[in-house]
Amino acid sequence: MDSYNPNKTQKTFMAFMVLLAVIIVTVGVKALSNKQNAPSGVTSVPTPNNTPGLSASNAPASDNPTPSTSTTGNYKDGTYTASNDYYVPHGSESIEVRLTIKDGTVTDSQLINSETNPESARFQERFTASYKTYVVGKKAADIHVPYIAGASDTTDGFNNALSQIIAQAQA
């Protein structure tokens, strides 16, 4: 007959706790991944040059997406626009991204942020001031902006809109 062994009980308990921790982490990562990949509508909405959120230095070159017939690197040259809604602790925000692609390279980029909350607006403005170094002059296929300026939600919104634009521009 087996007698009670405290070491065996402790080892079993620890194995159970490790397994539980692995399950919790896996579920959390999957939930975060699903949130970041949530679908949102692709738009091709004209944006007038006097739209709030655009400054003279990042005003659009044209008001409509204008893909041409030239393709390089499997991307059609043109200006593309996509919007993405994303969630922040204070509610919902949105970002509109406009990229100009020429010969497979992003030559210009503009953003319009919703800025519905003062705290969110500060993060969005810091993101807007920093993101172009990761986008303009880069091959469209290689762009993925890392979390910058403490604006992780804005970065996620941008990257989701960027994915929509890449899909639009692919030949």
MODELLER restraints for C-alpha pairs under 7 A, 6 or more apart:
rsr = mdl.restraints
at = mdl.atoms
rsr.add(forms.Gaussian(group=physical.xy_distance, feature=features.Distance(at['CA:36:A'], at['CA:156:A']), mean=6.54, stdev=0.5))
rsr.add(forms.Gaussian(group=physical.xy_distance, feature=features.Distance(at['CA:40:A'], at['CA:84:A']), mean=5.69, stdev=0.5))
rsr.add(forms.Gaussian(group=physical.xy_distance, feature=features.Distance(at['CA:40:A'], at['CA:85:A']), mean=6.71, stdev=0.5))
rsr.add(forms.Gaussian(group=physical.xy_distance, feature=features.Distance(at['CA:41:A'], at['CA:83:A']), mean=6.66, stdev=0.5))
rsr.add(forms.Gaussian(group=physical.xy_distance, feature=features.Distance(at['CA:41:A'], at['CA:84:A']), mean=6.98, stdev=0.5))
rsr.add(forms.Gaussian(group=physical.xy_distance, feature=features.Distance(at['CA:42:A'], at['CA:82:A']), mean=4.94, stdev=0.5))
rsr.add(forms.Gaussian(group=physical.xy_distance, feature=features.Distance(at['CA:42:A'], at['CA:83:A']), mean=6.00, stdev=0.5))
rsr.add(forms.Gaussian(group=physical.xy_distance, feature=features.Distance(at['CA:42:A'], at['CA:164:A']), mean=6.40, stdev=0.5))
rsr.add(forms.Gaussian(group=physical.xy_distance, feature=features.Distance(at['CA:43:A'], at['CA:81:A']), mean=6.23, stdev=0.5))
rsr.add(forms.Gaussian(group=physical.xy_distance, feature=features.Distance(at['CA:43:A'], at['CA:82:A']), mean=5.10, stdev=0.5))
rsr.add(forms.Gaussian(group=physical.xy_distance, feature=features.Distance(at['CA:43:A'], at['CA:83:A']), mean=6.29, stdev=0.5))
rsr.add(forms.Gaussian(group=physical.xy_distance, feature=features.Distance(at['CA:44:A'], at['CA:65:A']), mean=6.35, stdev=0.5))
rsr.add(forms.Gaussian(group=physical.xy_distance, feature=features.Distance(at['CA:44:A'], at['CA:81:A']), mean=5.39, stdev=0.5))
rsr.add(forms.Gaussian(group=physical.xy_distance, feature=features.Distance(at['CA:44:A'], at['CA:82:A']), mean=6.68, stdev=0.5))
rsr.add(forms.Gaussian(group=physical.xy_distance, feature=features.Distance(at['CA:45:A'], at['CA:64:A']), mean=6.96, stdev=0.5))
rsr.add(forms.Gaussian(group=physical.xy_distance, feature=features.Distance(at['CA:46:A'], at['CA:63:A']), mean=4.81, stdev=0.5))
rsr.add(forms.Gaussian(group=physical.xy_distance, feature=features.Distance(at['CA:46:A'], at['CA:64:A']), mean=4.99, stdev=0.5))
rsr.add(forms.Gaussian(group=physical.xy_distance, feature=features.Distance(at['CA:47:A'], at['CA:63:A']), mean=5.57, stdev=0.5))
rsr.add(forms.Gaussian(group=physical.xy_distance, feature=features.Distance(at['CA:48:A'], at['CA:63:A']), mean=6.24, stdev=0.5))
rsr.add(forms.Gaussian(group=physical.xy_distance, feature=features.Distance(at['CA:49:A'], at['CA:59:A']), mean=5.83, stdev=0.5))
rsr.add(forms.Gaussian(group=physical.xy_distance, feature=features.Distance(at['CA:49:A'], at['CA:60:A']), mean=6.53, stdev=0.5))
rsr.add(forms.Gaussian(group=physical.xy_distance, feature=features.Distance(at['CA:53:A'], at['CA:112:A']), mean=5.07, stdev=0.5))
rsr.add(forms.Gaussian(group=physical.xy_distance, feature=features.Distance(at['CA:53:A'], at['CA:113:A']), mean=6.48, stdev=0.5))
rsr.add(forms.Gaussian(group=physical.xy_distance, feature=features.Distance(at['CA:54:A'], at['CA:111:A']), mean=6.95, stdev=0.5))
rsr.add(forms.Gaussian(group=physical.xy_distance, feature=features.Distance(at['CA:54:A'], at['CA:112:A']), mean=6.34, stdev=0.5))
rsr.add(forms.Gaussian(group=physical.xy_distance, feature=features.Distance(at['CA:58:A'], at['CA:110:A']), mean=5.47, stdev=0.5))
rsr.add(forms.Gaussian(group=physical.xy_distance, feature=features.Distance(at['CA:59:A'], at['CA:110:A']), mean=6.84, stdev=0.5))
rsr.add(forms.Gaussian(group=physical.xy_distance, feature=features.Distance(at['CA:60:A'], at['CA:110:A']), mean=6.82, stdev=0.5))
rsr.add(forms.Gaussian(group=physical.xy_distance, feature=features.Distance(at['CA:65:A'], at['CA:78:A']), mean=6.58, stdev=0.5))
rsr.add(forms.Gaussian(group=physical.xy_distance, feature=features.Distance(at['CA:65:A'], at['CA:79:A']), mean=4.72, stdev=0.5))
rsr.add(forms.Gaussian(group=physical.xy_distance, feature=features.Distance(at['CA:65:A'], at['CA:80:A']), mean=5.01, stdev=0.5))
rsr.add(forms.Gaussian(group=physical.xy_distance, feature=features.Distance(at['CA:65:A'], at['CA:81:A']), mean=6.76, stdev=0.5))
rsr.add(forms.Gaussian(group=physical.xy_distance, feature=features.Distance(at['CA:66:A'], at['CA:78:A']), mean=5.03, stdev=0.5))
rsr.add(forms.Gaussian(group=physical.xy_distance, feature=features.Distance(at['CA:66:A'], at['CA:79:A']), mean=5.53, stdev=0.5))
rsr.add(forms.Gaussian(group=physical.xy_distance, feature=features.Distance(at['CA:67:A'], at['CA:76:A']), mean=6.06, stdev=0.5))
rsr.add(forms.Gaussian(group=physical.xy_distance, feature=features.Distance(at['CA:67:A'], at['CA:77:A']), mean=5.54, stdev=0.5))
rsr.add(forms.Gaussian(group=physical.xy_distance, feature=features.Distance(at['CA:67:A'], at['CA:78:A']), mean=3.98, stdev=0.5))
rsr.add(forms.Gaussian(group=physical.xy_distance, feature=features.Distance(at['CA:67:A'], at['CA:79:A']), mean=6.41, stdev=0.5))
rsr.add(forms.Gaussian(group=physical.xy_distance, feature=features.Distance(at['CA:68:A'], at['CA:76:A']), mean=6.34, stdev=0.5))
rsr.add(forms.Gaussian(group=physical.xy_distance, feature=features.Distance(at['CA:68:A'], at['CA:77:A']), mean=5.48, stdev=0.5))
rsr.add(forms.Gaussian(group=physical.xy_distance, feature=features.Distance(at['CA:68:A'], at['CA:78:A']), mean=5.87, stdev=0.5))
rsr.add(forms.Gaussian(group=physical.xy_distance, feature=features.Distance(at['CA:69:A'], at['CA:76:A']), mean=6.60, stdev=0.5))
rsr.add(forms.Gaussian(group=physical.xy_distance, feature=features.Distance(at['CA:70:A'], at['CA:76:A']), mean=5.93, stdev=0.5))
rsr.add(forms.Gaussian(group=physical.xy_distance, feature=features.Distance(at['CA:70:A'], at['CA:77:A']), mean=5.87, stdev=0.5))
rsr.add(forms.Gaussian(group=physical.xy_distance, feature=features.Distance(at['CA:71:A'], at['CA:77:A']), mean=5.99, stdev=0.5))
rsr.add(forms.Gaussian(group=physical.xy_distance, feature=features.Distance(at['CA:71:A'], at['CA:103:A']), mean=6.56, stdev=0.5))
rsr.add(forms.Gaussian(group=physical.xy_distance, feature=features.Distance(at['CA:71:A'], at['CA:171:A']), mean=6.89, stdev=0.5))
rsr.add(forms.Gaussian(group=physical.xy_distance, feature=features.Distance(at['CA:72:A'], at['CA:103:A']), mean=4.67, stdev=0.5))
rsr.add(forms.Gaussian(group=physical.xy_distance, feature=features.Distance(at['CA:72:A'], at['CA:104:A']), mean=5.24, stdev=0.5))
rsr.add(forms.Gaussian(group=physical.xy_distance, feature=features.Distance(at['CA:73:A'], at['CA:103:A']), mean=6.88, stdev=0.5))
rsr.add(forms.Gaussian(group=physical.xy_distance, feature=features.Distance(at['CA:73:A'], at['CA:104:A']), mean=5.17, stdev=0.5))
rsr.add(forms.Gaussian(group=physical.xy_distance, feature=features.Distance(at['CA:74:A'], at['CA:170:A']), mean=5.58, stdev=0.5))
rsr.add(forms.Gaussian(group=physical.xy_distance, feature=features.Distance(at['CA:74:A'], at['CA:171:A']), mean=5.10, stdev=0.5))
rsr.add(forms.Gaussian(group=physical.xy_distance, feature=features.Distance(at['CA:75:A'], at['CA:104:A']), mean=5.50, stdev=0.5))
rsr.add(forms.Gaussian(group=physical.xy_distance, feature=features.Distance(at['CA:75:A'], at['CA:169:A']), mean=5.09, stdev=0.5))
rsr.add(forms.Gaussian(group=physical.xy_distance, feature=features.Distance(at['CA:75:A'], at['CA:170:A']), mean=4.39, stdev=0.5))
rsr.add(forms.Gaussian(group=physical.xy_distance, feature=features.Distance(at['CA:75:A'], at['CA:171:A']), mean=5.17, stdev=0.5))
rsr.add(forms.Gaussian(group=physical.xy_distance, feature=features.Distance(at['CA:76:A'], at['CA:169:A']), mean=5.23, stdev=0.5))
rsr.add(forms.Gaussian(group=physical.xy_distance, feature=features.Distance(at['CA:76:A'], at['CA:170:A']), mean=6.17, stdev=0.5))
rsr.add(forms.Gaussian(group=physical.xy_distance, feature=features.Distance(at['CA:76:A'], at['CA:171:A']), mean=5.67, stdev=0.5))
rsr.add(forms.Gaussian(group=physical.xy_distance, feature=features.Distance(at['CA:77:A'], at['CA:101:A']), mean=5.15, stdev=0.5))
rsr.add(forms.Gaussian(group=physical.xy_distance, feature=features.Distance(at['CA:77:A'], at['CA:102:A']), mean=4.73, stdev=0.5))
rsr.add(forms.Gaussian(group=physical.xy_distance, feature=features.Distance(at['CA:77:A'], at['CA:103:A']), mean=6.35, stdev=0.5))
rsr.add(forms.Gaussian(group=physical.xy_distance, feature=features.Distance(at['CA:78:A'], at['CA:100:A']), mean=5.59, stdev=0.5))
rsr.add(forms.Gaussian(group=physical.xy_distance, feature=features.Distance(at['CA:78:A'], at['CA:101:A']), mean=5.44, stdev=0.5))
rsr.add(forms.Gaussian(group=physical.xy_distance, feature=features.Distance(at['CA:78:A'], at['CA:102:A']), mean=6.68, stdev=0.5))
rsr.add(forms.Gaussian(group=physical.xy_distance, feature=features.Distance(at['CA:79:A'], at['CA:98:A']), mean=6.83, stdev=0.5))
rsr.add(forms.Gaussian(group=physical.xy_distance, feature=features.Distance(at['CA:79:A'], at['CA:99:A']), mean=5.54, stdev=0.5))
rsr.add(forms.Gaussian(group=physical.xy_distance, feature=features.Distance(at['CA:79:A'], at['CA:100:A']), mean=4.13, stdev=0.5))
rsr.add(forms.Gaussian(group=physical.xy_distance, feature=features.Distance(at['CA:79:A'], at['CA:101:A']), mean=6.29, stdev=0.5))
rsr.add(forms.Gaussian(group=physical.xy_distance, feature=features.Distance(at['CA:80:A'], at['CA:98:A']), mean=5.55, stdev=0.5))
rsr.add(forms.Gaussian(group=physical.xy_distance, feature=features.Distance(at['CA:80:A'], at['CA:99:A']), mean=5.38, stdev=0.5))
rsr.add(forms.Gaussian(group=physical.xy_distance, feature=features.Distance(at['CA:80:A'], at['CA:100:A']), mean=6.34, stdev=0.5))
rsr.add(forms.Gaussian(group=physical.xy_distance, feature=features.Distance(at['CA:80:A'], at['CA:165:A']), mean=6.04, stdev=0.5))
rsr.add(forms.Gaussian(group=physical.xy_distance, feature=features.Distance(at['CA:81:A'], at['CA:97:A']), mean=5.60, stdev=0.5))
rsr.add(forms.Gaussian(group=physical.xy_distance, feature=features.Distance(at['CA:81:A'], at['CA:98:A']), mean=4.37, stdev=0.5))
rsr.add(forms.Gaussian(group=physical.xy_distance, feature=features.Distance(at['CA:81:A'], at['CA:99:A']), mean=6.56, stdev=0.5))
rsr.add(forms.Gaussian(group=physical.xy_distance, feature=features.Distance(at['CA:81:A'], at['CA:165:A']), mean=6.47, stdev=0.5))
rsr.add(forms.Gaussian(group=physical.xy_distance, feature=features.Distance(at['CA:82:A'], at['CA:96:A']), mean=5.77, stdev=0.5))
rsr.add(forms.Gaussian(group=physical.xy_distance, feature=features.Distance(at['CA:82:A'], at['CA:97:A']), mean=5.47, stdev=0.5))
rsr.add(forms.Gaussian(group=physical.xy_distance, feature=features.Distance(at['CA:82:A'], at['CA:98:A']), mean=6.69, stdev=0.5))
rsr.add(forms.Gaussian(group=physical.xy_distance, feature=features.Distance(at['CA:82:A'], at['CA:161:A']), mean=5.30, stdev=0.5))
rsr.add(forms.Gaussian(group=physical.xy_distance, feature=features.Distance(at['CA:82:A'], at['CA:164:A']), mean=6.32, stdev=0.5))
rsr.add(forms.Gaussian(group=physical.xy_distance, feature=features.Distance(at['CA:82:A'], at['CA:165:A']), mean=6.02, stdev=0.5))
rsr.add(forms.Gaussian(group=physical.xy_distance, feature=features.Distance(at['CA:83:A'], at['CA:95:A']), mean=5.64, stdev=0.5))
rsr.add(forms.Gaussian(group=physical.xy_distance, feature=features.Distance(at['CA:83:A'], at['CA:96:A']), mean=4.26, stdev=0.5))
rsr.add(forms.Gaussian(group=physical.xy_distance, feature=features.Distance(at['CA:83:A'], at['CA:97:A']), mean=6.22, stdev=0.5))
rsr.add(forms.Gaussian(group=physical.xy_distance, feature=features.Distance(at['CA:83:A'], at['CA:161:A']), mean=5.62, stdev=0.5))
rsr.add(forms.Gaussian(group=physical.xy_distance, feature=features.Distance(at['CA:84:A'], at['CA:94:A']), mean=5.59, stdev=0.5))
rsr.add(forms.Gaussian(group=physical.xy_distance, feature=features.Distance(at['CA:84:A'], at['CA:95:A']), mean=5.49, stdev=0.5))
rsr.add(forms.Gaussian(group=physical.xy_distance, feature=features.Distance(at['CA:84:A'], at['CA:96:A']), mean=6.55, stdev=0.5))
rsr.add(forms.Gaussian(group=physical.xy_distance, feature=features.Distance(at['CA:84:A'], at['CA:157:A']), mean=5.68, stdev=0.5))
rsr.add(forms.Gaussian(group=physical.xy_distance, feature=features.Distance(at['CA:84:A'], at['CA:160:A']), mean=6.62, stdev=0.5))
rsr.add(forms.Gaussian(group=physical.xy_distance, feature=features.Distance(at['CA:84:A'], at['CA:161:A']), mean=5.44, stdev=0.5))
rsr.add(forms.Gaussian(group=physical.xy_distance, feature=features.Distance(at['CA:85:A'], at['CA:92:A']), mean=6.83, stdev=0.5))
rsr.add(forms.Gaussian(group=physical.xy_distance, feature=features.Distance(at['CA:85:A'], at['CA:93:A']), mean=5.76, stdev=0.5))
rsr.add(forms.Gaussian(group=physical.xy_distance, feature=features.Distance(at['CA:85:A'], at['CA:94:A']), mean=4.24, stdev=0.5))
rsr.add(forms.Gaussian(group=physical.xy_distance, feature=features.Distance(at['CA:85:A'], at['CA:95:A']), mean=6.55, stdev=0.5))
rsr.add(forms.Gaussian(group=physical.xy_distance, feature=features.Distance(at['CA:85:A'], at['CA:157:A']), mean=6.68, stdev=0.5))
rsr.add(forms.Gaussian(group=physical.xy_distance, feature=features.Distance(at['CA:86:A'], at['CA:92:A']), mean=5.79, stdev=0.5))
rsr.add(forms.Gaussian(group=physical.xy_distance, feature=features.Distance(at['CA:86:A'], at['CA:93:A']), mean=5.46, stdev=0.5))
rsr.add(forms.Gaussian(group=physical.xy_distance, feature=features.Distance(at['CA:86:A'], at['CA:94:A']), mean=5.95, stdev=0.5))
rsr.add(forms.Gaussian(group=physical.xy_distance, feature=features.Distance(at['CA:86:A'], at['CA:153:A']), mean=6.96, stdev=0.5))
rsr.add(forms.Gaussian(group=physical.xy_distance, feature=features.Distance(at['CA:86:A'], at['CA:157:A']), mean=5.72, stdev=0.5))
rsr.add(forms.Gaussian(group=physical.xy_distance, feature=features.Distance(at['CA:87:A'], at['CA:93:A']), mean=6.04, stdev=0.5))
rsr.add(forms.Gaussian(group=physical.xy_distance, feature=features.Distance(at['CA:88:A'], at['CA:153:A']), mean=6.40, stdev=0.5))
rsr.add(forms.Gaussian(group=physical.xy_distance, feature=features.Distance(at['CA:93:A'], at['CA:114:A']), mean=5.81, stdev=0.5))
rsr.add(forms.Gaussian(group=physical.xy_distance, feature=features.Distance(at['CA:93:A'], at['CA:115:A']), mean=6.99, stdev=0.5))
rsr.add(forms.Gaussian(group=physical.xy_distance, feature=features.Distance(at['CA:93:A'], at['CA:116:A']), mean=6.84, stdev=0.5))
rsr.add(forms.Gaussian(group=physical.xy_distance, feature=features.Distance(at['CA:94:A'], at['CA:113:A']), mean=6.01, stdev=0.5))
rsr.add(forms.Gaussian(group=physical.xy_distance, feature=features.Distance(at['CA:94:A'], at['CA:114:A']), mean=5.25, stdev=0.5))
rsr.add(forms.Gaussian(group=physical.xy_distance, feature=features.Distance(at['CA:95:A'], at['CA:111:A']), mean=6.87, stdev=0.5))
rsr.add(forms.Gaussian(group=physical.xy_distance, feature=features.Distance(at['CA:95:A'], at['CA:112:A']), mean=5.70, stdev=0.5))
rsr.add(forms.Gaussian(group=physical.xy_distance, feature=features.Distance(at['CA:95:A'], at['CA:113:A']), mean=4.56, stdev=0.5))
rsr.add(forms.Gaussian(group=physical.xy_distance, feature=features.Distance(at['CA:95:A'], at['CA:114:A']), mean=6.26, stdev=0.5))
rsr.add(forms.Gaussian(group=physical.xy_distance, feature=features.Distance(at['CA:95:A'], at['CA:157:A']), mean=6.50, stdev=0.5))
rsr.add(forms.Gaussian(group=physical.xy_distance, feature=features.Distance(at['CA:95:A'], at['CA:158:A']), mean=6.74, stdev=0.5))
rsr.add(forms.Gaussian(group=physical.xy_distance, feature=features.Distance(at['CA:96:A'], at['CA:111:A']), mean=5.60, stdev=0.5))
rsr.add(forms.Gaussian(group=physical.xy_distance, feature=features.Distance(at['CA:96:A'], at['CA:112:A']), mean=5.01, stdev=0.5))
rsr.add(forms.Gaussian(group=physical.xy_distance, feature=features.Distance(at['CA:96:A'], at['CA:113:A']), mean=6.44, stdev=0.5))
rsr.add(forms.Gaussian(group=physical.xy_distance, feature=features.Distance(at['CA:97:A'], at['CA:110:A']), mean=6.00, stdev=0.5))
rsr.add(forms.Gaussian(group=physical.xy_distance, feature=features.Distance(at['CA:97:A'], at['CA:111:A']), mean=4.82, stdev=0.5))
rsr.add(forms.Gaussian(group=physical.xy_distance, feature=features.Distance(at['CA:97:A'], at['CA:112:A']), mean=6.71, stdev=0.5))
rsr.add(forms.Gaussian(group=physical.xy_distance, feature=features.Distance(at['CA:97:A'], at['CA:158:A']), mean=6.97, stdev=0.5))
rsr.add(forms.Gaussian(group=physical.xy_distance, feature=features.Distance(at['CA:97:A'], at['CA:161:A']), mean=6.45, stdev=0.5))
rsr.add(forms.Gaussian(group=physical.xy_distance, feature=features.Distance(at['CA:98:A'], at['CA:109:A']), mean=5.53, stdev=0.5))
rsr.add(forms.Gaussian(group=physical.xy_distance, feature=features.Distance(at['CA:98:A'], at['CA:110:A']), mean=5.16, stdev=0.5))
rsr.add(forms.Gaussian(group=physical.xy_distance, feature=features.Distance(at['CA:98:A'], at['CA:111:A']), mean=6.37, stdev=0.5))
rsr.add(forms.Gaussian(group=physical.xy_distance, feature=features.Distance(at['CA:99:A'], at['CA:106:A']), mean=6.57, stdev=0.5))
rsr.add(forms.Gaussian(group=physical.xy_distance, feature=features.Distance(at['CA:99:A'], at['CA:108:A']), mean=5.76, stdev=0.5))
rsr.add(forms.Gaussian(group=physical.xy_distance, feature=features.Distance(at['CA:99:A'], at['CA:109:A']), mean=4.50, stdev=0.5))
rsr.add(forms.Gaussian(group=physical.xy_distance, feature=features.Distance(at['CA:99:A'], at['CA:110:A']), mean=6.69, stdev=0.5))
rsr.add(forms.Gaussian(group=physical.xy_distance, feature=features.Distance(at['CA:100:A'], at['CA:106:A']), mean=5.63, stdev=0.5))
rsr.add(forms.Gaussian(group=physical.xy_distance, feature=features.Distance(at['CA:100:A'], at['CA:107:A']), mean=5.57, stdev=0.5))
rsr.add(forms.Gaussian(group=physical.xy_distance, feature=features.Distance(at['CA:100:A'], at['CA:108:A']), mean=5.08, stdev=0.5))
rsr.add(forms.Gaussian(group=physical.xy_distance, feature=features.Distance(at['CA:100:A'], at['CA:109:A']), mean=6.36, stdev=0.5))
rsr.add(forms.Gaussian(group=physical.xy_distance, feature=features.Distance(at['CA:101:A'], at['CA:107:A']), mean=5.79, stdev=0.5))
rsr.add(forms.Gaussian(group=physical.xy_distance, feature=features.Distance(at['CA:104:A'], at['CA:139:A']), mean=5.77, stdev=0.5))
rsr.add(forms.Gaussian(group=physical.xy_distance, feature=features.Distance(at['CA:104:A'], at['CA:140:A']), mean=5.87, stdev=0.5))
rsr.add(forms.Gaussian(group=physical.xy_distance, feature=features.Distance(at['CA:105:A'], at['CA:137:A']), mean=6.07, stdev=0.5))
rsr.add(forms.Gaussian(group=physical.xy_distance, feature=features.Distance(at['CA:105:A'], at['CA:138:A']), mean=5.51, stdev=0.5))
rsr.add(forms.Gaussian(group=physical.xy_distance, feature=features.Distance(at['CA:105:A'], at['CA:139:A']), mean=4.28, stdev=0.5))
rsr.add(forms.Gaussian(group=physical.xy_distance, feature=features.Distance(at['CA:105:A'], at['CA:140:A']), mean=5.41, stdev=0.5))
rsr.add(forms.Gaussian(group=physical.xy_distance, feature=features.Distance(at['CA:106:A'], at['CA:135:A']), mean=6.65, stdev=0.5))
rsr.add(forms.Gaussian(group=physical.xy_distance, feature=features.Distance(at['CA:106:A'], at['CA:136:A']), mean=5.16, stdev=0.5))
rsr.add(forms.Gaussian(group=physical.xy_distance, feature=features.Distance(at['CA:106:A'], at['CA:137:A']), mean=5.48, stdev=0.5))
rsr.add(forms.Gaussian(group=physical.xy_distance, feature=features.Distance(at['CA:106:A'], at['CA:138:A']), mean=5.78, stdev=0.5))
rsr.add(forms.Gaussian(group=physical.xy_distance, feature=features.Distance(at['CA:106:A'], at['CA:139:A']), mean=6.30, stdev=0.5))
rsr.add(forms.Gaussian(group=physical.xy_distance, feature=features.Distance(at['CA:106:A'], at['CA:140:A']), mean=5.92, stdev=0.5))
rsr.add(forms.Gaussian(group=physical.xy_distance, feature=features.Distance(at['CA:107:A'], at['CA:136:A']), mean=5.42, stdev=0.5))
rsr.add(forms.Gaussian(group=physical.xy_distance, feature=features.Distance(at['CA:107:A'], at['CA:137:A']), mean=5.69, stdev=0.5))
rsr.add(forms.Gaussian(group=physical.xy_distance, feature=features.Distance(at['CA:108:A'], at['CA:136:A']), mean=5.76, stdev=0.5))
rsr.add(forms.Gaussian(group=physical.xy_distance, feature=features.Distance(at['CA:109:A'], at['CA:136:A']), mean=6.68, stdev=0.5))
rsr.add(forms.Gaussian(group=physical.xy_distance, feature=features.Distance(at['CA:113:A'], at['CA:124:A']), mean=6.72, stdev=0.5))
rsr.add(forms.Gaussian(group=physical.xy_distance, feature=features.Distance(at['CA:115:A'], at['CA:121:A']), mean=4.53, stdev=0.5))
rsr.add(forms.Gaussian(group=physical.xy_distance, feature=features.Distance(at['CA:123:A'], at['CA:150:A']), mean=6.70, stdev=0.5))
rsr.add(forms.Gaussian(group=physical.xy_distance, feature=features.Distance(at['CA:123:A'], at['CA:151:A']), mean=5.13, stdev=0.5))
rsr.add(forms.Gaussian(group=physical.xy_distance, feature=features.Distance(at['CA:124:A'], at['CA:151:A']), mean=6.66, stdev=0.5))
rsr.add(forms.Gaussian(group=physical.xy_distance, feature=features.Distance(at['CA:124:A'], at['CA:154:A']), mean=6.21, stdev=0.5))
rsr.add(forms.Gaussian(group=physical.xy_distance, feature=features.Distance(at['CA:126:A'], at['CA:149:A']), mean=5.71, stdev=0.5))
rsr.add(forms.Gaussian(group=physical.xy_distance, feature=features.Distance(at['CA:127:A'], at['CA:148:A']), mean=6.42, stdev=0.5))
rsr.add(forms.Gaussian(group=physical.xy_distance, feature=features.Distance(at['CA:127:A'], at['CA:149:A']), mean=5.63, stdev=0.5))
rsr.add(forms.Gaussian(group=physical.xy_distance, feature=features.Distance(at['CA:127:A'], at['CA:151:A']), mean=6.15, stdev=0.5))
rsr.add(forms.Gaussian(group=physical.xy_distance, feature=features.Distance(at['CA:134:A'], at['CA:145:A']), mean=6.05, stdev=0.5))
rsr.add(forms.Gaussian(group=physical.xy_distance, feature=features.Distance(at['CA:135:A'], at['CA:143:A']), mean=6.25, stdev=0.5))
rsr.add(forms.Gaussian(group=physical.xy_distance, feature=features.Distance(at['CA:144:A'], at['CA:159:A']), mean=6.43, stdev=0.5))
rsr.add(forms.Gaussian(group=physical.xy_distance, feature=features.Distance(at['CA:145:A'], at['CA:155:A']), mean=6.79, stdev=0.5))
rsr.add(forms.Gaussian(group=physical.xy_distance, feature=features.Distance(at['CA:145:A'], at['CA:159:A']), mean=6.59, stdev=0.5))
rsr.add(forms.Gaussian(group=physical.xy_distance, feature=features.Distance(at['CA:147:A'], at['CA:155:A']), mean=5.77, stdev=0.5))
